[in-house]
Amino acid sequence: MRYPSPVRLVIVGAGIAGSSAAYHLTRLGWRDILIVDKGDLFENPGSTSHAPGGVVGLSHSKLLTQMAQYSSDLYRSLKPFSADRNSYNAVGGLEIAISQRRLDDLKRLHAEGKSFGAESHLLSPREAAERLPLLDPQRIAGALFVPKSAIIAGTHVTGALQRDAAATGGATFVGHTEVLDIEVKAGRVVAVLTNNPALPRIVCEAVLLCTNIWGPVLGDKLGVPIPLLAFEHQYAVTSPIQALAQFDPANKDHEIVFPTARELDSAIYFRQHWNCYGVGSYWHTPRPVRAHDVGDSALRPFTPEDFTNAWAQVTTLLPALRGAQRSRAFNGMFAFPVDGMPILGETNIRGLWTAVGSWITHAGGVGKSIAEWMTYGEGATEWDMRQVHVHRFHRFQSTRAYVQVICTKNYAELYHIVHPRQPPSQPRDVRLSPFHARWQALGAVFTPFAGLELPNWCEENARLLEKYDERIPHRTGWAAEHWSRIQGAEHLATREGVALFDLTGLSIFEVSGKGAPAFMNWLCSNQMDVPPGRVVYTCWLTPAGGVRRDLTVVRLREDCFWMFVGEGTRPQDWAWVTRQWERACDASADLAAVRLSDLSDDYAALGLWGPNARRVLHKVTHADLSNAAFPYFTGRWVEIGYAPVLALRVSYAGELGWELHMPVDQALQVWDALWEAGQAEGLIGAGMGAFDSLRLEKGYRLWGAEVYTEHTPYEAGLGWTVKLDKPAFVGREACLKFKANGAPRRKLCCLTLDDPSAAVMGMEPIFLSPSVSGDGSAAGHVTSANYGYSVGRYIAYGYLPATHATVGTKVEIEYFGERLPATVSDDPQFDPTMSRLKA
C-alpha cells in the first residue's frame, strides 16, 4: 500500500482521543492527515480497548462537563460501527451516596449542573432502586441521576470515528507503526521516524501526540514535559447472575439496560454486561507505572488481593452479586495528569501538539477543542482552554518526584469530596516565599498557590476578634470549612489601619528595547504609549475578543515596560506573550529588536495597604509620597534601607497604599523595616482570605473567575480598557464588531444576598423569577462570592442577561438545594468614588 508523504499532520495514537481529533479536523477541512498507531487499529494496546466504556456526564469542573456532555452527544450521533453491538447505550448514570456528606455534595453537583446547562435529578433511595433494581435502597442515602452519562463500546466508537474521518478523504489510518522519534530543525517539527519499513520517515508540517499513558516517552526525548503517570486500575466481570437471567448475551440490546453507577465514598463503580456485572475499583493501594515502563500494552495481570474491600462493598449494595465468581478480570492502565486535567495545545516546539491525559468521557470534547485550536488559533475555541493548556505547568510540576507524589495522591483521592478552599495535604513546602519565616512567626495558616506557600490568615490576629466581633458573622457547615473569622478581622483592620500582604505570587515580564512601545500597544487593549512612570490597567484579548488576561503594566522608561500577572498562570502567560511577539515580528521586522525577559524569580513583593500606609512608608524612605508627587496609578523606584524597591501606587484591596517589588535577596530587610516602622500605626500581616474579600467588596475582577476567554471586556465591565482609536492590537477587529452590534447580551453583575447571614461559595446557579424564565433554567452562575465585612453584606458576582442586569432586579441563588433571595446591587459596593484609593 502507498502511504502519503509528505503530509500536513501526523497524529500519533489511534485510540479514541487521536481518532476524535482526526474526525474533527477533517470536518474543519483538513486534508493530508496520517494517523499511526503501534498496534492494531481496532483492538489497539492502549486504554481505549480495555476501558469499561463509562461516560460520566457531570463533574465539578465546567470545562470537563462541557467536554463530557459534548462527547456523549457525539458518540450517540455516530452511525454504528458494527451490526452486532451497540456503540452507544443511553442508560444514564447514577452517582450514589452512602453518607449524608456525600449526599450534600451531590446536591452541590446537581446545582452546578444547572450552572453548566447539564441535566441531573436528585433521587431518593427508593427512586434510585427503581432505576437500578439490583440496588439495596436500605444501604444508601440517595443518588443523583445524570441522563447524559452513558456506556459506550470504546473500540466501536473509535472505529466509527476512524471510518468517518477516512470517508472525507482527508485522513489515512495506519496500524503497526511505532513512532521512534520526531525530527526537529530550528525549533520546528519536520518529520516523524517510525519502525514501519514502508514509512521510515514521514515528512510533515505538524505532529499531534495522542499517546496518553505513553505520552512522556516522546516528550522526554524532545525535552517537552508531559507530567502524567499511568496507574493500574482494577476491573472484574462476574459470572452470570440469576437476577439477570432474562438478558441474552446474544442480544445486543441486552448488553446494558440499567444505569451505570458509581458509589463514590468507596471509590467503586459498576455496570451491567448482559447477564453479568462489571465492577471497577480505585479502592486499593495505588500502583503507578512510569511511561517508560508501561511496555507494549496497557493491560496487567489482575491483583485479587487488592479487590477484597471493593467486592465486599459492591455485594453489600447489590446483594444479587453475592456468590458470583469472576469470569474475567484485569488491571488496566489509565493516565493521571498532575492536576487531573487533559493536556492540550502546541508545545514549545513549533508544530508539535499534544492531546493527552483524557479518558473516554472527555475524548470527544478533546478532539473538538484541539481541532478548533489547530485550525483557528489559541483563544478561538468554543470553550476556555486555560485549565487544559499544555503550558500551564511550572517546572517543579514536571519533576519526577512531584509527578510521583501528586499523581499517586490523585489516584487515591479520585472520588474524594474536595472543598473549593481545601489546600492539598501533599506535597507541601514545594516553594517558599522569602517572607515565610516571618509569616510562621505570626501563626500563618498556609495555602499553596502554584506550589508557593502563602498565608490564608494569621492566628496572631485572633486578638482582633474582640474588637470586630459584631461585624464578623459566624458561619456553619460547608461555608465554615477552611475559613476563619480571623479573615474578617484582617479585612477590617486593613480598612481601618494598615496591613502587609505577601504578593510574591505576582510574576513580572519585562518588555524592552527598540520597538517595545509598538509591541505593547499591539499586545494590550489599552493605550500603552503613556509617560514613563505611569501605571496602566489593561487586557490581553484573543483574536475573537475574549479576555485572555487582565493585568497591570508600568512603563519604567521610554523603551521598558514591566507587566504583572498571576504566578498561577505564569507559564501559559509567558507562552502567550512570546507567541504574540513572534507573530508581531512576522508582521513587522522592526519588532525583532524587542527583548522579552521573565524577571519573576528575581523579585519578591509586598502590598502595604490601608489608611495608614503612607505614614508607614514615609518612615522608611526619603521619597516624596504626597498625593501630588506620587499620585494614584504611578510607579517609581524608591529606596528602603539598602534595597531598591519599585513602588506602584495601586491596590487590589481598594485602599491607599503601594505594591512594593524588591530584589528577592533583599526582601527580608524590606519586611523588617516596614514591620518596625508600622507597629506604631497598627500594622498587621494579613492573608489571602482578607485579600479576596477586600477585592470583591471593591468590585475588582479575578481572572479565571469573573473573566476569561469566554467573556468579552464589554460583558465584564472592562470596556474602558479597550481603546479602539489606537493602532491595531490583538482582538481589535472583534471589538469593533462588538461595538457595532450594540450593548452586550449579558453583563457581569454585583449581587447581594438579602439575608446577610447566608453564604454561597461560587459556581451556584442564579435564577430569575419564574415569570421571566419560564423553563426554570439558570440565567447564570456565581463567579466569586465572599462576605463584605466593611459593608455588612454577602456579595456575589455573576453574569446575567443584559435585560435583567439592572440594580434592584430580584434573583435567587441555589445553595445545597435551597433558593437564597438576592438582589442586583451597585458595583462596586465599597468606595465607588475611589476617594480612599486616591487619598
Steps between C-alpha positions, in 0.01 A plus 500: 500500500624850418485748785495878466824687572556783552184570699355799677457323834602177668283391793683255727251268666176367351308449822180690564676836557712480184207377294279777639762759406519361145120496476466863603794626294364346181166666570681832518644442156838347582648260247824300481477366855681176582406322825739231620473253787749242619227237535187389318265781405192331648633318808800721564722457807390822670242583765210534252485126433467390862306796646158399640344769281350736754418856398445709813289797395549736795788609723595798715705639209313713248743416219499125567121507512488684167735240352307208648159625387633561150673160492178324597308678224775427246523130580124467480490672160746262333371232268561159666836350413368145502159339473576256782549750784362835607773761502305729734266405783288789630442358846596803709708485814442487874731678743428316826540644850533280807564792738327830571815692410511332160132569447563866578781500247265351241260787571788736429582310179134507398495879538825536306345294224233769471779759477665300221179416313529128584184315602494294819241378752531439874347166598389344826635152581173349377511696173860394443407135551215536251756592235748233614296213651808309619578789737405463868336834592557434870874537445503846344411858593395605151632547149535738208387386156680651200317425171798565274722257684524193280686183414680469169689223329833682488648316205177531300471876556867536412444296186205719403708816547777350285251390235339843474833685499637275225179539297578869448815406312699710744629236741694176462536258794798265522552236768809314617706816462689612808642851509863482605584870491395837367743703294530867595694771318527865605242440771238357264371151420612373159453122502390191692721190516331158534577129505281438194721421197233653276504823703846538652496881480179699462560861401232716659402851601368405843468212747220440752586268790200295613712240676344537846674263746804493271501879459813572707711258291514722192469809717819416687687437175403843375542690826125562524362437851180293508433461872279197532530150638326174412325300772373145506126503554297194587204370304321168537195341336294247692366166394130500396260635765167328555323835540614590147413170336249667267775689319628303199874539420411449134273806501690827453213695657541300822864600563409777740147598596557647845687824572870489558574587863777637720511467878741781562577461871639153431667598170320230303273491196298229331311429180302221340653260243190313376441238775821590685627806685825692473666669796778757486695604806736775610479368856847353522860603548595705192716319247683765294688410183740741330438547129839349416403184693151450355620281215289406200163464672284688749389171656653334806404186695219536751606531866220332699646605835415862410136419424378374837354826633341596171330162460368507856346842444349427160333183628361704789348749258398238240410188702419307182875484428576300814647163417595600146844414369728703278474397136776741393706765673798720428693804609476759225707816491363852474680834484497737797636851432634689801186715528250250365436695179582415136811657347429684174672749274814581307821436692815712497596317178312660213267255334510250788157473662365286782159359590580258781372424847133455407265207544202378297270740688672807355666371182230635269535847649879475498496423128265791433709746703839406362361511145360850554826610660714366215268651240410841639769568759517537875203678651272410209369175648139482614605428858769667709817288499693643795449190719630257235771718343826315436691802633318519833766309692782648702835325474470338843177333388690296242766368736493126547453532877206739471328294230537186712363657818213705359376244247503226764299730726260579214438130437439423867268800539330489159147492642568695819285801581723803452399835645575790261717663769664177613881503478669180384643274768811435292740592361552810714781753540594452135566874470541752779466875496806686634264624774401148606675508837338832585157359419572193711579727794154656456333159512410497133272226367644436156346407167712424192447707187689346206701315765588825680398494866311822578308594817125457499469669839719549809402359838685789665217722380244311709552782751309726257181296530398668822508838325312391189286219639160649417599573139614147414213252457547143609478231233385142522527190285670503164559877500691480830751241381854620428398847616558704813331804648853637524479571126223747573705662775796540264268651238365761743843576646622573147211737436556683831878486536764336284604147402780318322408243235738251338490566124785269407235321293529777240711430193692766306555502124728770363460630144789722396703627210425681178143429397379426855227771496367379166495138613326587828233694316447202270488251790274698734152645458562826685716791387853408606683801357490686832771701678767305690389440856138450402310183600237361262232241565431311178399171340654255262226395261471200273441559128135414573483778760498284813694610807823301492628678812446822693817651642688802628789654304748772592708688249840541666685664211425598143612154389417288806173363641431261785184286485362340818300176477398228743759236586243225457476562125854622446614218266208532260505880522868496406423265211224738384728806507785328317264361236341840444845653465591243235184581309561872536851454360353319201287809436772757571873436492548811714381305804782246478709724728249462784637302795278290726619402848332308780616670820261318732759297688715809563241700693275466802211732578294638786174690505488782755138615514269691728435859611829502695712361214653836408611564859671160520678530166606858575701374799720271289564699180607852405269504196225757479180300554258790483197476278641768271842336464386138499140485371286193449606272212863611492814301567859589583811362661549587867752387759414309815821451693751342264235370263382658175123458496256558217199662665172496308212706632237237429285290729305181439362550851337831408694706755774761503835332461771353284616181340868469591725287278852436627790266411427164656834494684410827675138418570535427872671828577212683331246303703688566824528872432129530424400283793699705749374828357142379496456392859402847614244513217334167584661305213393136471587217265191392306429195287340406172158454658476868587658587166212328319220662700664843466526474121146366466358783707677741264367322191837395362485216247687176553635339185384141473182583693343826381695518175657253258486436128127420496429860610547824310627814676163665438313220676744511792473875550852552369411674176681809626830313463445465124621794292367453148651830383858374527689291240423134442516266799409139562120477516429845354295376203285289729446795736394721209235241416388488863455877501317495167258240636404722791477414868615151605238233560629422848676700769697429813293608799557558868245313710435528871322231698184628664587304815845626611551185707471278192802393295588359160837382371509531121359307200146500642224560242317833491130503413273780387140505617284220353299754302818603319661159455206268449706190424674519837849506351779693665566850369863488610721382782703649784857576394632615840347553841605617845376707788550875475606571857517876446154527346329232709366299206580170331616575146495280192582573138349332197398555138134572426309582181552870433124558512504401868841634601351809661529606862201382699428184296404212728664162443553174686821304554474125559722380785482131600143478377382822667407811301657809657343836402749755365491840333700656217685779679742784438840404363721551694357480847791682663652843422340548156654850472855361555558767764684262734729373224590852398529641854 
